[in-house]
Amino acid sequence: MQELLRATKEIRETLRKCEEEGDNFQETLGKLSATKVHGVQFPTLMLMEIIDDFAKGYQERRKGKVLSGFNEEELQEKYREAAHNWNNKDTVN
């Protein structure tokens, strides 16, 4: 079981790194192929399914990165302030 947990962690790390580096499908598949459990490589079809599943979560991961540290109230206050200043730019000295 420990080998499977180690492989799971390794696959996740490899997928994240491939995503960050902009690797294409073939490069990603090649890097994942190096992951083994008890010396046995995962079947190619299984690795392709894992990549496909990971790719489906791309938008959520991007959204999470964009929204990390996001403060709704701060955004609204800044919008009000900037809109007020913009709309009254001709009257402000």
Rosetta silent file (secondary structure, phi, psi, omega in degrees, C-alpha in Angstrom):
SEQUENCE: MQELLRATKEIRETLRKCEEEGDNFQETLGKLSATKVHGVQFPTLMLMEIIDDFAKGYQERRKGKVLSGFNEEELQEKYREAAHNWNNKDTVN
SCORE:     score description
SCORE:     0.000 S_00000001
   1 L     0.000  -38.294 -179.710    0.000    0.000    0.000 S_00000001
   2 H   -60.549  -35.747  178.565    2.820    2.403    0.786 S_00000001
   3 H   -63.698  -40.374  178.830    4.119    1.993   -2.759 S_00000001
   4 H   -66.364  -41.322  178.009    0.739    3.045   -4.184 S_00000001
   5 H   -64.202  -40.892  178.136    0.594    6.100   -1.928 S_00000001
   6 H   -63.485  -42.616 -179.619    4.124    7.061   -2.951 S_00000001
   7 H   -65.531  -39.164  178.463    3.224    6.616   -6.631 S_00000001
   8 H   -60.872  -46.669  178.676    0.090    8.733   -6.211 S_00000001
   9 H   -61.977  -44.119 -179.662    2.119   11.551   -4.699 S_00000001
  10 H   -62.879  -41.948  179.760    4.760   11.261   -7.425 S_00000001
  11 H   -64.001  -45.481  178.591    2.123   11.336  -10.193 S_00000001
  12 H   -59.925  -45.736  179.139    0.458   14.443   -8.734 S_00000001
  13 H   -62.289  -42.262  179.589    3.789   16.231   -8.412 S_00000001
  14 H   -64.085  -43.955  179.342    4.765   15.284  -11.952 S_00000001
  15 H   -62.978  -43.625  178.617    1.433   16.480  -13.364 S_00000001
  16 H   -61.982  -43.397 -179.605    1.677   19.818  -11.534 S_00000001
  17 H   -65.014  -42.746  178.680    5.243   20.312  -12.723 S_00000001
  18 H   -62.318  -40.358  178.791    4.320   19.422  -16.318 S_00000001
  19 H   -63.782  -46.432  179.918    1.411   21.866  -16.169 S_00000001
  20 H   -63.053  -37.686 -177.210    3.633   24.661  -14.820 S_00000001
  21 H   -85.273   -5.731  178.122    6.326   24.011  -17.423 S_00000001
  22 L    73.754   27.610  179.018    3.815   23.835  -20.271 S_00000001
  23 L   -63.952  146.307  176.308    4.711   20.298  -21.301 S_00000001
  24 L   -81.986  178.194 -175.893    2.630   18.799  -24.087 S_00000001
  25 H   -59.274  -47.013 -177.178    0.710   15.534  -23.775 S_00000001
  26 H   -62.303  -43.193  178.806    3.519   13.336  -25.108 S_00000001
  27 H   -63.695  -42.472  179.521    6.115   14.863  -22.772 S_00000001
  28 H   -63.604  -45.261  178.209    3.774   14.477  -19.805 S_00000001
  29 H   -59.512  -42.074  179.027    3.015   10.865  -20.686 S_00000001
  30 H   -62.938  -41.568  179.767    6.732   10.155  -20.965 S_00000001
  31 H   -69.078  -38.920  178.411    7.464   11.655  -17.553 S_00000001
  32 H   -67.838  -28.925 -179.399    4.594    9.767  -15.919 S_00000001
  33 L   -62.350  -19.709  179.431    5.826    6.530  -17.470 S_00000001
  34 L   -75.922  -14.981  179.570    8.818    6.704  -15.144 S_00000001
  35 L   -76.660  128.002 -177.985    6.519    6.175  -12.133 S_00000001
  36 E  -132.568  154.017  173.314    6.535    2.559  -11.023 S_00000001
  37 E  -120.960  120.571 -176.284    4.995    0.483   -8.248 S_00000001
  38 L    52.989   37.888  177.000    7.137   -2.441   -7.074 S_00000001
  39 L    80.287    4.033 -177.281    9.232   -1.949  -10.194 S_00000001
  40 E  -109.549  128.928  179.351    6.253   -2.203  -12.558 S_00000001
  41 E   -74.963  144.883  175.882    5.316    0.650  -14.885 S_00000001
  42 L   -67.523  147.282  176.056    1.680    1.748  -15.090 S_00000001
  43 L   -62.264  144.912 -178.500   -0.126    0.777  -18.322 S_00000001
  44 H   -57.785  -41.956  179.958   -0.128    3.563  -20.917 S_00000001
  45 H   -60.399  -40.895  179.096   -3.921    3.593  -21.108 S_00000001
  46 H   -64.358  -42.510  179.010   -4.145    4.129  -17.349 S_00000001
  47 H   -63.874  -38.535  177.893   -1.653    7.001  -17.517 S_00000001
  48 H   -64.702  -38.496  176.608   -3.636    8.605  -20.341 S_00000001
  49 H   -64.840  -40.390  178.535   -6.797    8.379  -18.211 S_00000001
  50 H   -63.672  -44.374  178.361   -4.959    9.985  -15.274 S_00000001
  51 H   -62.427  -43.983 -179.961   -3.723   12.826  -17.500 S_00000001
  52 H   -61.306  -44.611  178.746   -7.214   13.323  -18.927 S_00000001
  53 H   -62.253  -42.988  178.876   -8.752   13.453  -15.452 S_00000001
  54 H   -63.940  -41.677 -179.068   -6.116   15.960  -14.299 S_00000001
  55 H   -62.930  -33.670  179.524   -6.672   18.120  -17.390 S_00000001
  56 H   -64.553  -22.977  178.632  -10.400   18.328  -16.636 S_00000001
  57 L   -91.087    6.369 -175.484   -9.558   20.106  -13.364 S_00000001
  58 H   -58.618  -48.293 -177.249   -7.436   22.776  -15.058 S_00000001
  59 H   -60.975  -40.566  178.714  -10.032   25.554  -14.943 S_00000001
  60 H   -64.675  -40.850  178.896  -10.683   24.991  -11.238 S_00000001
  61 H   -65.866  -40.996  178.153   -6.952   25.090  -10.459 S_00000001
  62 H   -63.572  -43.198  179.378   -6.537   28.306  -12.457 S_00000001
  63 H   -61.201  -42.149  178.866   -9.544   29.826  -10.725 S_00000001
  64 H   -62.122  -40.021  178.376   -8.056   28.875   -7.362 S_00000001
  65 H   -66.642  -42.471 -178.334   -4.752   30.559   -8.198 S_00000001
  66 H   -65.672  -39.298 -174.695   -6.470   33.732   -9.380 S_00000001
  67 H   -88.484   -5.518  179.866   -8.718   33.914   -6.330 S_00000001
  68 L   -65.606  128.719 -176.683   -6.112   33.099   -3.701 S_00000001
  69 L    80.945    6.909 -177.967   -5.871   36.128   -1.452 S_00000001
  70 L   -76.320  132.356  179.025   -9.032   37.542   -3.040 S_00000001
  71 L  -125.468  110.556 -176.057  -11.124   39.757   -0.765 S_00000001
  72 H   -59.036  -45.264 -178.511  -14.613   40.575   -2.061 S_00000001
  73 H   -64.553  -41.529  178.530  -15.155   43.569    0.256 S_00000001
  74 H   -62.606  -40.950  178.602  -11.768   45.054   -0.604 S_00000001
  75 H   -63.993  -44.826  179.935  -12.525   44.689   -4.307 S_00000001
  76 H   -63.943  -42.180  179.132  -15.914   46.378   -3.963 S_00000001
  77 H   -63.586  -43.905  179.339  -14.466   49.256   -1.949 S_00000001
  78 H   -63.806  -39.089  178.366  -11.681   49.796   -4.468 S_00000001
  79 H   -61.346  -48.476  179.844  -14.226   49.703   -7.311 S_00000001
  80 H   -58.342  -45.637 -179.203  -16.385   52.347   -5.596 S_00000001
  81 H   -63.579  -48.589 -178.705  -13.377   54.555   -4.947 S_00000001
  82 H   -65.801  -40.871  179.158  -11.935   54.225   -8.454 S_00000001
  83 H   -64.621  -42.394  178.790  -15.345   54.718  -10.113 S_00000001
  84 H   -61.054  -47.978 -179.715  -16.032   57.802   -8.003 S_00000001
  85 H   -63.027  -40.389 -179.642  -12.639   59.307   -8.850 S_00000001
  86 H   -66.386  -47.642 -177.145  -13.037   58.493  -12.530 S_00000001
  87 H   -68.425  -21.956 -179.103  -16.559   59.835  -12.808 S_00000001
  88 L  -113.145   21.988 -175.173  -15.600   63.027  -10.984 S_00000001
  89 L   -63.097  -28.669  179.992  -12.159   63.537  -12.530 S_00000001
  90 L   -78.567  -18.554 -178.666  -13.149   66.865  -14.089 S_00000001
  91 L   -99.929  -11.732  179.973  -14.339   68.274  -10.757 S_00000001
  92 L   -86.898  133.384 -179.196  -11.360   67.137   -8.631 S_00000001
  93 L   -83.820    0.000    0.000   -8.508   69.679   -8.375 S_00000001
